[in-house]
Amino acid sequence: MSSQRATIVTGGSSGIGAAIATAFYSAGDHVVIGARNDNGFAQKLGNRAKFVKTDVSKPSELHILVQTAKQWTGRMDVMINNAGFSAWRPLDKIDESFWAMMQDVNLKSVVFGCQAAASVMQKGGVIINISSMAGKRGTPNNSVYCAAKFGVNGVTQALAKELGPRGIRVNAVCPVLVVTDGLINALQQEYAPAHGKTVEEFLEAFTKANSALGRLPGADDVAQLCLYLASPAASAITGQCPNVDCGVFPQ
C-alpha cells in the first residue's frame, strides 16, 4: 500500500482540472485523472499519475474510476469533482436536452462522484466539489447552469452533515470567471455575456467593474485552495463553499 495520498480529479486533463492535478502531483500524491479523452496529460505529469477514460455523466464509470484508483494505490484519500462546463441560454431557448446535458455533467456527476468516493473512503477522506460563483447568484441567460451549481453547493452542505460522522469532510470551491480554453469557447457562444464583444474586452470590463483586486483568479489560485482544503490544516472546515473571486462577490 502506498503511503502517499491517492487523489482523483475528474476533468483533470485540461483547464482548472489540470492545474489541480498538477498541484496535487507536485505535493507528492498519486493522481488519477478521469476524463473522456486522453490528451497525454497524465503521462506528462509522471509515473504517479494515471488516466482513466471516464464519462462523468455515467455513475457506473465513476465507480470504476474510484475502484481503479483504489486498486492502483491501495487507498482513496481525496476526490475532486471538477468536470463541468458553462453554457448560456435564455429561458425561451431552453429545451429538455439542454437541461439534461447541463445537469448530467455539472450536477449528477458530482452526486455520483461523491457516492463512489464515499463507498471506499476511510476516516480522514476529503471530497472537494468545484462549483462556481453561479452557485451563489444568478445572471442573465444562465438559469440552467445556476440551477446545477446551486445544486452542487446544496449537495456539498448536505453530504458534509451526512459523511461528517465518518470523518469525511466535504467542501466546494466557487471560482468566478477563470480564463481557460473552455471558458473562452463558452463565452463566444451566442447567448454568453461576451457576445457582441471580444472575450478580452468583456473580461477587461468585467474585471474593472467587479474585482476588488483588479484581476481575476487563475486556475492555480483554485488549485491552491483545493490543496489547503485537502490538508490537515483544514481539519475543522467542512460544508463550506468559499469563493475564489478576487473580491467580486464579498461575503
N, C-alpha and C positions, 0 to 999 in steps of 0.2 A: 504493500500500500504506500502510495506517495505521501510524503509529509507536507508537500506544497498544496495550496488550495486548488480545487477544481472549480473553474468559473465558466459558465455558459453565457454567451452573448448572442441573442437572436438578431438577425440583420447585421451581423458583426463584420461583414466584409467590405463595407463602404460607409461613408458619411460619419455620423456621430457614433455608430456602432463600431466602426474601425478604430476610432480614437479611443473608445472604451476598451476594446480588445487589446490595443497596444499598451494602454496604461496598466492593465492587469497583468499582461505578459511581462512588462518591464518590472512589475512588483514581484515577479517570481512565480506567478500562478501557472498552472496548466489551463489553457484557454480553449474551449470548444466553441466554434463558430457555426451557428445554424443559419443557413440561407438557401435560397432556391438555386443559385448558380455559384459554382466555384470559380472565382476570378484569380485564384492563386495567392490570395492574401494570407491565408493561414500558413501556407508553405513558406511565404516570405518572412513571416514572423519568426519561425524557427521550430525546433523539434518538440517544444512544449505546446504547440498549437495544432489543432486538428479541425478540419472542415467536415461537417455532416450535412448532406443535402436535406433540406427541411422546408416544407410548405407549412408556415406557421398557422395557416387557417385550418389545418387538419390536426385535431387533438392526438390522433394516433402517432403522427410524425413527431410531435412534441415529446410524447412519452418515449419514442425511440431515441430522440436526441438526448434526453436525460439518461436513459439506460446506457447509451453508448459512452457518455461521459463517465458514468459510474464504473462501467466495465474497464475503461481505459485507465482510470486513475485510482479506482477503489473508493472514491468518495464523491460528494456533491455538496459544495460549500456555498456558492454564490450563483444565483440565477438572475440574469439581467434581461428582462423582456423589453427589447429595444425596437424590434421590427415594427414598421409602420410607415404610413405615407400621408401627405397632405393633398387634398383636392377640394376645390370650392365649387358650389353650385347654388344658385338662388332657389328659393322654395319651389317655384313653379317648374323647375328643371330637374327636381329630384325624382328618381324612379326607384323601383324596388331593387333593381340590380345594382345601382349605385349605393343605395343604403346597405345592401348585404355585403358588397365588396368592402366598403369602408369599415363596417362593424367587424367583419371577419378578420381583417388584418390588424386593425387598431385596437379592438377590444376583446373579441373572442379569443384571439391568440394570447392575450395577457391572462385571461381567466384560466385557460387550459395549460399555459406555460407554468403558472403558479401551481396548478393541480399536479402536473407532472413532477415539478421540483419538490413539492411538499411530500409527495409519496415516498421519497427516498431520503430527504434531508434529516440530519440529526440536529440536536441542540447546538445552537451557535450558527445555524444556517441563516443566510441573508437573501432576500428577494428584493430586487430594485426594478421598478417599472418606469420606463421612460415615457412620461406623459407630455404635457405641453402647457404653455400659457392658455391655450384654448380649452384646457380643463378647469380654468378659473373664471374666464369671462368670454362672452360671445362677441363675435364680429360678423359683419355682413357676409352673406353667401357661404357661411361656414357652419350652418346648423348641424349637419351630419357629422362632421369631424369633431365639433364641440361636444355633441352627444357621446361620441366614443371616448373622448379624453376626459370629460366629466365622469364618465363611467369608470375609466381607469383609476381616477382618484378615489371614487367610491369603493371600488374593489380593494384598493390598497388599504383604505381605512378599515374596512370590514375584515380583511384577512389578517391585518395586524392584531386585531382582537381575537380572531379565531386561532391563529397559529402561535400567538404570544405564549400561551401556557406550555407549548412545546419548546420554547426557547428559540423560535424562528422570528426574525424581525422582517417587516415588510414596509418599504418606503417607496415613494415615487419622486421623480425629478421633473420639474416643469420648466423647460427652456422656452425662451422667446425665440424669435427667428434666428436660426443658426445657419450660416451660409455653407451649404453643401451642394453638390451637383443635383441631388434630389430636390432640394428647396428651390434652386434656380429654375429647374424644369417646371416645378409646380407653379411657381409664381408667373410663369409665362402662359399659363392656361387662360382660357377666355374669361372666366369669372373670378380669377385671382385678383387680389388687391393691387397688384402691379400692372394690371392690364391697361394698355394705353401709354405706359411709360417703360423705359428700360428698367430692368431689375435693379441696376446700380442706382438709378435716380430714385426709385421707390425706397430702397433700403437707406439711402442717404437722408431722404426726407423723414422717413420713419424714425431713424436714429436721432436726428436733430430734434424732432418733436417729442420724443418719448423717453429717451435713455438718459438717466441721471449722470452716467459716466461718459456720455458722448461716444459710446461704442456699443456694439452688440457682442454677446458672448461667442466664443469659438467652440468647436467640438471638444477641444481639450479641457475647456472650463467645465463642461458637463462631465467628462471622464474623471476629472479630479474630485468632483463632488461624489461621484459613484464610489471611487476608491475610499473616500472618507467614510461614507455610509456603510461600506462593507467591512470597515476596520473595527478593532476593539475600542478605539477612541469614541465610536458612535454607539456603544453598547446600550445606552439609555434612550436611543432615538428609534421609534417605530410608529407607524401610522401617520407619518408626516409627508407633505408634498411640497418641499421647498422650491422656490423659483430660482432659476439661473437666468437672470434677465437684465443685469447692469442697471437695475432700478427702474425698469419700465413700469412695473406694477408693484409698488411698495405695499407690503402687508405687515 
